[in-house]
Amino acid sequence: MNPIEIIASLLAQDAHEAERQLRETIARLHSKLSAINAFFGSGTVLLTKAEYEKDIEHRRDIFLFRVKDVVAGLSKEERRSLAPEISDLGRRWLHSHVITLEEELQNLASRVMFRESKMLDLGSDRVLMAIDAHLHIILSSQPAKIDSGDRFIDDERLRQLKLITSASFDLSRVIRLCEELDTAFAYECYQAVAMLTRAILDHIPPVFSCKSFKEVANNYAGTKSFKEVAQRLETTSRKLTDTLLHTQIRPKESLPTRTQVDVRQAFDKILEEVIRILNSA
């Protein structure tokens, strides 16, 4: 299959999962509102609209992720030649879906006697403009040359992170930190690798209902193997990062090596648990 067919095939699979997640979320929301006798008026419509907007952003991110992944190995010229077809695919992927959601929102508004029609716009034009802007960056940039062996974050693990829809946590920053960690590791920026590893570990404790990664390591009720991994990361990662961040210039320095910062297997175990928790919520 050519790149367009590959992207389209992947999106077809993604659409089923995204639709399932959306319908489950809306069903839970409406059931909760009905249970407290609050399924009426502006509250129902605006809360539903908020979930629709999250779904649209999620699907936008899925599309951009699929494009970025598939064109990663193509030359700049090949990317540019595919730009019109990819842009058209993106519009077809999202535009009809946004229109469908707007129609559903209109129907819901009629049922609950909500008459502020101006508030029912889900911003199809804005979404498509954002996709075009992102595509321009992806398709006009030089291809990244990072072999799988040079990646810090497993490709499948990063894909799983990007496909999560969470009502409680915005994963955009942790995903971006993971991407930057991959780049730093591939280009042998080992001080940055240590610092980014620590930054991610300090960023994710709320997912575990904890305030710090030290609390995750010591108090989270995970499996024995998870606890051992978390405690090892808390000890080794923090010591190395503290040394790099807080040691002032000296007459003679020693730089960290790949071996020192390579905690990929342990780090993958942490991300695996993050994904399991969020997918179970």
SULWOZI-V988231 format. One record per residue. PSI is psi in degrees with one decimal (999 if undefined). NEAR is the number of other C-alpha atoms within 12 Angstrom. Layout:
PSI,NEAR
PSI,NEAR
This chain:
147.5,10
169.1,15
-37.9,26
-43.0,27
-37.1,18
-47.9,19
-45.3,30
-39.8,27
-42.7,21
-40.3,24
-34.3,31
-38.8,21
-42.7,18
-34.5,28
-39.6,25
-45.0,15
-41.8,21
-40.8,30
-40.7,23
-46.1,16
-42.3,28
-47.4,32
-36.0,20
-40.5,18
-45.9,26
-39.6,29
-42.7,17
-42.4,18
-50.4,27
-35.5,25
-41.3,18
-42.5,16
-40.1,20
-37.4,15
-30.0,12
16.5,12
42.6,13
19.4,18
71.8,25
162.0,23
-160.7,21
-33.4,24
-48.8,22
-45.7,31
-46.5,37
-35.9,29
-39.5,29
-42.8,37
-41.5,32
-40.6,26
-37.6,30
-41.2,38
-39.2,30
-40.9,30
-42.2,36
-44.1,37
-40.0,34
-45.7,33
-35.2,39
-45.5,39
-37.5,35
-47.4,36
-48.5,45
-37.8,39
-45.1,33
-43.9,35
-50.1,38
-40.5,30
-44.3,26
-37.2,31
2.8,34
-36.8,25
2.6,22
153.3,25
166.8,20
-38.4,21
-39.9,16
-39.3,23
-46.2,30
-37.9,23
-26.3,18
-10.3,28
-48.4,29
-42.5,18
-38.1,23
-40.2,36
-43.1,33
-39.3,20
-41.5,32
-40.5,37
-41.0,29
-33.5,23
-37.7,34
-37.2,37
-51.4,27
-33.7,19
-43.1,30
-40.9,32
-42.1,24
-43.8,19
-37.1,33
-39.3,29
-41.0,20
-39.5,22
-39.7,36
-43.8,27
-41.7,19
-42.4,29
-39.2,29
-39.6,20
-36.9,17
12.0,20
40.0,19
121.6,23
7.5,18
78.4,17
-28.9,20
-22.3,14
3.0,20
0.1,31
126.5,26
7.3,35
46.0,24
-45.4,29
-41.3,17
-41.0,20
-44.5,31
-36.6,31
-39.1,19
-41.1,24
-45.1,36
-41.4,27
-44.6,18
-41.4,25
-37.9,34
-42.4,24
-46.9,20
-44.5,32
-13.0,35
-4.5,25
161.5,22
140.0,20
138.3,23
134.7,26
75.4,19
113.0,22
157.1,19
-32.7,17
-15.9,15
4.0,23
137.5,31
-41.4,40
128.2,43
136.4,26
-45.1,23
-36.7,18
-42.2,28
-38.2,33
-43.3,26
-40.9,26
-44.1,38
-21.1,36
-2.1,34
135.6,36
114.9,37
130.9,28
-16.3,25
-28.4,16
138.3,25
115.1,22
3.6,30
-38.6,23
-42.9,18
-35.5,30
-44.5,31
-39.0,22
-40.0,29
-41.5,38
-42.1,31
-34.4,27
-42.7,37
-48.1,35
-44.6,26
-41.4,28
-42.7,35
-35.1,25
18.5,21
33.2,25
74.1,24
-27.8,29
-42.2,29
-36.8,30
-47.3,39
-42.2,41
-39.9,31
-37.6,37
-46.6,42
-39.4,36
-41.7,28
-42.9,37
-34.9,40
-18.8,28
-29.3,30
-7.3,34
-35.5,30
-28.3,23
-33.2,33
9.2,32
37.7,19
161.2,20
-19.8,19
162.6,24
-27.4,34
-40.6,27
-38.3,22
-47.9,34
-35.7,30
-30.9,26
-18.3,22
134.7,26
61.3,19
-172.1,23
165.3,17
-41.6,14
-38.4,16
-44.4,27
-42.7,25
-43.1,23
-46.2,30
-42.0,37
-37.5,27
-42.3,25
-42.4,37
-40.5,32
-55.6,20
-43.9,23
-43.0,35
-42.2,28
-45.8,20
-45.0,30
-41.7,29
-40.0,19
-45.1,20
-36.9,25
-32.0,17
-8.4,13
124.6,15
166.5,11
139.3,11
165.8,8
-30.4,6
130.4,8
158.5,11
122.6,13
148.2,19
148.7,21
171.2,18
-40.8,22
-39.4,14
-41.2,22
-6.4,35
88.0,33
35.2,31
-43.8,31
-44.7,21
-41.0,29
-37.9,34
-35.4,31
-38.3,27
-47.0,39
-36.5,39
-42.3,26
-37.0,31
-47.3,35
-41.5,31
-43.5,20
-48.2,25
-33.2,27
-17.1,21
-12.5,13
999,18
